Each structure stands twice: as C-alpha cells, then as structure tokens.
Amino acid sequence: MRLDDLDLKPEDYAPKPPAGQRLKIGIVGCGAIANSAHLPAYRDFGYEVVACMDVDPQAVESTRDRWGIPRGSTSLATLLDDPEVEVVDLAVHASVRPDVLPEIAAAGKPILSQKPLAMDWASAREIVGSVEQAGVPLMINQQARWAPAHRAIKVLIDRGVCGALYSVAHVRRSWQDHPDRWWRRLKDFNVVDHGVHYIDLARYFTGRTPDAVSCATALVPGQHSVSPLCHSLLMHFDNGDLLCTEHFNNIVSSPAAHSDTWYLDGAEGSIVGTPQWVEASRKEEPDRRVRFPIEGRWFPDAFGGSMAEMMTAVTEGREPLTSGRDNLNSIKTAFAAVRSSEENRTVRLSEFD
Ligand SMILES: NC(=O)c1ccc[n+]([C@@H]2O[C@H](COP(=O)([O-])OP(=O)(O)OC[C@H]3O[C@@H](n4cnc5c(N)ncnc54)[C@H](O)[C@@H]3O)[C@@H](O)[C@H]2O)c1
C-alpha cells in the first residue's frame, strides 16, 4: 500500500441515512441532549419524528414547537400506543431507565437508548437480559463511533494502514466542572458516563475487549464535581500483544489548552487522529505522512449515523453494532476501571461475569 493511494474522502467516513427503510421515531425524554444533538441531526438527515414524551409538560411543548413534532405527551403509554412510532429514541438518564424500559419492551418497540447503559453492573445486566427476553432490539447510543473523525480512523485501520495494532493511546483535555449541571452530582461521571465513549471507541478501533484494567484518578482541590474529572486508564490484554491507554483530563481550566488526540500504532504504520484531521504514515515511506482534513462534527452529525444503524439493523433483522449485549463489554470495562481506582489494584473483567 502507498500513502498516496489512501485518498480518504468525506463520503468514505461521513455518517449517512439508511439506504433502506426509514423508521418513524418517538422520543422519550425531551432534555438537553435530545434538543441539542438528536433532533438537529434527525432534521439534517431527513428522519421523521412523529411523537415526543417527557414527564415535564414544558419540555414536551417547547420541544414540539421547536422541531415541529406532530404529537407530544407526558404519558409514556400514549407514545407507545401511537401506531406511527416504529422506534423509541430513549434520552432519559440512566437512573430513570429501569422505570421506563419494561413498559417500552412490553410494547414491542425497538429501543435506541442513550449511554451509559447503566451506572452499576447489576442494572446493566438486568436491562439487557430483560429486553432480550422480550424479543425487542436494543441499541445503546454510542454515537461517537459515527463521529466523522472516528469513522475516518476506522476506515484507515480497515484499509490496513497500521497492520496489527499493538498500541492505542487517547489523550483528551477538556473541561466539564460545571457547578450547575446534573453531572456535577453524578458519582463516576468521568469514567462511566462520559468516559464510556472512549472505552467503546478503543473497542471499536481494536475489535477487542480488554481482559483487565488499571485506573487512577486525580481530584482537583476545590472542584465542584463529586467525582474526579481526571483519570488515566490502562487496558491490559492477556496475550500481551496490545496495550490501550486513555488519559482523560476533563478539568483543564483554559480552553486554549484543550485537545483530543488518538495515536494508533501497528507493525506496518501509524494513525494520528483529531476531530479536525487524521494523519497516516507507513514504515515503507519513512519520511512521509499524509494528512486528511475531516469534514463534519461529532455533535450532531454522529447522532444521525447511530440512528441509521438502528434503522438498518431493525429492517435487516440483525443485531445493531452497539447492541445492549455488545455494550455490556464497554460498560463492564468502565465499572472495572472505577473498582481499580477505588481499590488501587488491577481488576480483571471476569470479576463482573
Ligand atoms: N454524547 C452523548 O451521547 C451524550 C451527551 C450528553 C448526555 N448524554 C446522556 O443522555 C442522557 C440525558 O442527558 P441530558 O443532558 O439530556 O439530561 P436532561 O436532564 O437535560 O434531560 C433528561 C430529560 O428526561 C426527562 N425525564 C425524566 N424522567 C422521565 C421519564 N420517566 N419519562 C420521560 N422523560 C423523563 C426529564 O424531564 C428531562 O427533560 C444521560 O444519560 C446522558 O448521559 C449523552
């Protein structure tokens, strides 16, 4: 392979609407993420949202008005009884999901649920088991996999740029120590709620789930959040041929110092990726690297891509890429990381079987 042959174009990585049938969407939970990411993406992708529901009537009305959704309700039963709703887009918090999932599953409607799957292992297993038992498709909205830069990295991996991957490292520097947002009070927010995206991406890029993890955290004096917003996570693989590291410092006070970079190294070459560009280099062209500017953004574009995968999987009768069953591996890695940081030891994922 020559670097010049790679010729990566936006159509190679941009999230796209489904080639086949488009299902009509009913949204449950009309909060920040539904309004700032789901609905803008669905408008851009031409998806039809036929109903929305929230326990807060103001959230229902403002969301209906803003996005021109035909029907809105504060009753989940009303949304589920709506014969036009073909897929339920669940955008409530993990703490609320056990209250609503049994009713949605009993209605037999396919579910695209926001991440994180759950905030504890017993709930995660219970959710996946009970929805599977009801025979209803469940996908977890790990939409970072459809973010243009992440898709571009995956396309380059699949084209063989790296050969056998032996090292994957991600460094993210950002700031989320908001004194007045819900996540300030959420235990393990950084590792489990936000950090599960990067664990899931490491699994996506490598096609593998770690066997054990070590994780350490740092609490900044005076921070607002109840849990550390800075952690370093080491993912171990038993046969010793791969190492993944995640350094997520989410309390970097100066926006000018923020960054988000993936480094992927294999026996044949390397990929470096940021949200703005992706670079490839190869051992047989030692003095060169090629850089591809990335078109499109994670927010909101990726949300159109994850919904496209949901619709395609349901139409084709197959398991979605980030099904509930698959996602148990990502969330289990996050829970193992929390246990590792709390008990100051390496934790095997088999502790969660
Ligand atoms: N990149 C991402 O995928 C991403 C980004 C942000 C948030 N999230 C996730 O999305 C979820 C929601 O986050 P948010 O920021 O939108 O929160 P939010 O608090 O802004 O919205 C949650 C909404 O759920 C509603 N609600 C509560 N109980 C309900 C019930 N029983 N039935 C229907 N609606 C109910 C609330 O009234 C509120 O409008 C969280 O799990 C969060 O982790 C994901």
The ligand as an SDF file (V2000), in Angstrom:
LIG
                    3D

 44 48  0  0  0  0  0  0  0  0999 V2000
  -22.8100   12.0870   23.7040 N   0  0  0  0  0  0  0  0  0  0  0  0
  -23.8620   11.5910   24.2410 C   0  0  0  0  0  0  0  0  0  0  0  0
  -24.3380   10.5960   23.8220 O   0  0  0  0  0  0  0  0  0  0  0  0
  -24.4990   12.2790   25.4060 C   0  0  0  0  0  0  0  0  0  0  0  0
  -24.2810   13.6230   25.6940 C   0  0  0  0  0  0  0  0  0  0  0  0
  -24.9940   14.1790   26.7600 C   0  0  0  0  0  0  0  0  0  0  0  0
  -25.8530   13.3960   27.5070 C   0  0  0  0  0  0  0  0  0  0  0  0
  -25.9950   12.0730   27.2090 N   0  0  0  0  0  0  0  0  0  0  0  0
  -26.8490   11.1860   28.0050 C   0  0  0  0  0  0  0  0  0  0  0  0
  -28.2170   11.4620   27.7650 O   0  0  0  0  0  0  0  0  0  0  0  0
  -28.9700   11.2600   28.9540 C   0  0  0  0  0  0  0  0  0  0  0  0
  -29.8000   12.5140   29.2340 C   0  0  0  0  0  0  0  0  0  0  0  0
  -28.9360   13.6290   29.3770 O   0  0  0  0  0  0  0  0  0  0  0  0
  -29.4750   15.1490   29.2310 P   0  0  0  0  0  0  0  0  0  0  0  0
  -28.2830   16.0340   29.3370 O   0  0  0  0  0  0  0  0  0  0  0  0
  -30.3660   15.2670   28.0380 O   0  0  0  0  0  0  0  0  0  0  0  0
  -30.3290   15.2780   30.5570 O   0  0  0  0  0  0  0  0  0  0  0  0
  -31.5230   16.2940   30.8830 P   0  0  0  0  0  0  0  0  0  0  0  0
  -31.6430   16.3100   32.3570 O   0  0  0  0  0  0  0  0  0  0  0  0
  -31.2980   17.5980   30.1820 O   0  0  0  0  0  0  0  0  0  0  0  0
  -32.8010   15.6060   30.2110 O   0  0  0  0  0  0  0  0  0  0  0  0
  -33.4190   14.4580   30.7250 C   0  0  0  0  0  0  0  0  0  0  0  0
  -34.9080   14.5820   30.4340 C   0  0  0  0  0  0  0  0  0  0  0  0
  -35.5470   13.3660   30.8330 O   0  0  0  0  0  0  0  0  0  0  0  0
  -36.8230   13.7410   31.3590 C   0  0  0  0  0  0  0  0  0  0  0  0
  -37.3860   12.6570   32.1700 N   0  0  0  0  0  0  0  0  0  0  0  0
  -37.1230   12.3300   33.4640 C   0  0  0  0  0  0  0  0  0  0  0  0
  -37.8540   11.2510   33.8250 N   0  0  0  0  0  0  0  0  0  0  0  0
  -38.5620   10.8740   32.7360 C   0  0  0  0  0  0  0  0  0  0  0  0
  -39.4810    9.8110   32.4720 C   0  0  0  0  0  0  0  0  0  0  0  0
  -39.7960    8.9110   33.3960 N   0  0  0  0  0  0  0  0  0  0  0  0
  -40.0210    9.7340   31.2250 N   0  0  0  0  0  0  0  0  0  0  0  0
  -39.7130   10.6420   30.2780 C   0  0  0  0  0  0  0  0  0  0  0  0
  -38.8410   11.6720   30.4660 N   0  0  0  0  0  0  0  0  0  0  0  0
  -38.2820   11.7690   31.6870 C   0  0  0  0  0  0  0  0  0  0  0  0
  -36.5370   14.9960   32.1580 C   0  0  0  0  0  0  0  0  0  0  0  0
  -37.7250   15.7230   32.4410 O   0  0  0  0  0  0  0  0  0  0  0  0
  -35.5910   15.7300   31.1950 C   0  0  0  0  0  0  0  0  0  0  0  0
  -36.2950   16.5670   30.2950 O   0  0  0  0  0  0  0  0  0  0  0  0
  -27.9520   10.8990   30.0500 C   0  0  0  0  0  0  0  0  0  0  0  0
  -27.9020    9.5090   30.2010 O   0  0  0  0  0  0  0  0  0  0  0  0
  -26.6280   11.3940   29.4860 C   0  0  0  0  0  0  0  0  0  0  0  0
  -25.5140   10.6410   29.9070 O   0  0  0  0  0  0  0  0  0  0  0  0
  -25.3560   11.5150   26.1750 C   0  0  0  0  0  0  0  0  0  0  0  0
  1  2  1  0
  2  3  2  0
  2  4  1  0
  4  5  1  0
  4 44  2  0
  5  6  2  0
  6  7  1  0
  7  8  2  0
  8  9  1  0
  8 44  1  0
  9 10  1  0
  9 42  1  0
 10 11  1  0
 11 12  1  0
 11 40  1  0
 12 13  1  0
 13 14  1  0
 14 15  2  0
 14 16  1  0
 14 17  1  0
 17 18  1  0
 18 19  2  0
 18 20  1  0
 18 21  1  0
 21 22  1  0
 22 23  1  0
 23 24  1  0
 23 38  1  0
 24 25  1  0
 25 26  1  0
 25 36  1  0
 26 27  1  0
 26 35  1  0
 27 28  2  0
 28 29  1  0
 29 30  1  0
 29 35  2  0
 30 31  1  0
 30 32  2  0
 32 33  1  0
 33 34  2  0
 34 35  1  0
 36 37  1  0
 36 38  1  0
 38 39  1  0
 40 41  1  0
 40 42  1  0
 42 43  1  0
M  CHG  2   8   1  16  -1
M  END
$$$$
